[in-house]
Amino acid sequence: MPCFAPTITPNSTTTVPRSRLCYCHSDRNSMSAADEIRRQLLESAKVKQSFSDELIQHIARFAEKSAAALRAGGKIVFFGNGGSAADALHLAAELVVRLRTERPGLAALALTTNPSVLTAAGNDYGFERIFSRQIESLVASNDIVVALSTSGQSPNILRGAEAARARGAYVVALTGESGGALAPIVDLLLNVPSQDPQRIQESHITIGHIACSLIEQHASGTAISGSAL
């Protein structure tokens, strides 16, 4: 739309009502930002809508295995780097406290909570062992260990998964499309069909919320029948 706002010279004493001021440039910027926001929302939704039947079955299996481990006295252990570290904290909290339903607390923890342990392990053994050292100390064979990694390539995540396997735990990985080096060393791969770290992490927290909801249903006795094993 053309701009019909008056031109005001530097020496002009004309007072122009605010209703007649031109905001065309601002509107164009706002529309551009709005378009970008909608583009990214659509892109994020498309990734989740493209989940394969196999991935859906794997999410159901993750929930079922986790619920069985909790019933047997085990726990769910989450770990990851950066944004995935925050996701690990988030998902552990959903189980320890609650997501939707009033029920007993569920045993879950994240390996990203104790700065003293993380810095001691990093200082004494190197950053690649900050998770594996904790897993050697805390994880038992009846536990579920969940590694979150967009690339599946981080050395400390790989060392953590290997340590969990050595302890006899059931190892789950949430990754991007290929699964990286993590794929062949885990029991269950939840690989999001994307190579964009943003879209992968958004899908990880969606998968985590869905799995926590299903685990909670099992814990409260309201699980939907026909879950995949």
Buried (B, 14 or more C-beta within 10 A) or exposed (E): EEEEEEEEEEEEEEEEEEEEEEEEEEEEEEEEEEEEEEEEEEBBEEBBEEBEEEBEEBBBBBBBBBBBBBEEEBBBBBBBBBBBBBBBBBBBBBBBEBBEEEBEEBBBBBBBEEEEBBEEBBEEEEBBBBBBBBBBEBBEEBBBBBBBBBBBBBEBBBBBBBBBBEBEBBBBBBBBBEBBBBEEBBBBBBBBBBEBBBBBBBBBBBBBBBBBBBBBBBBBEEBEEEBEE
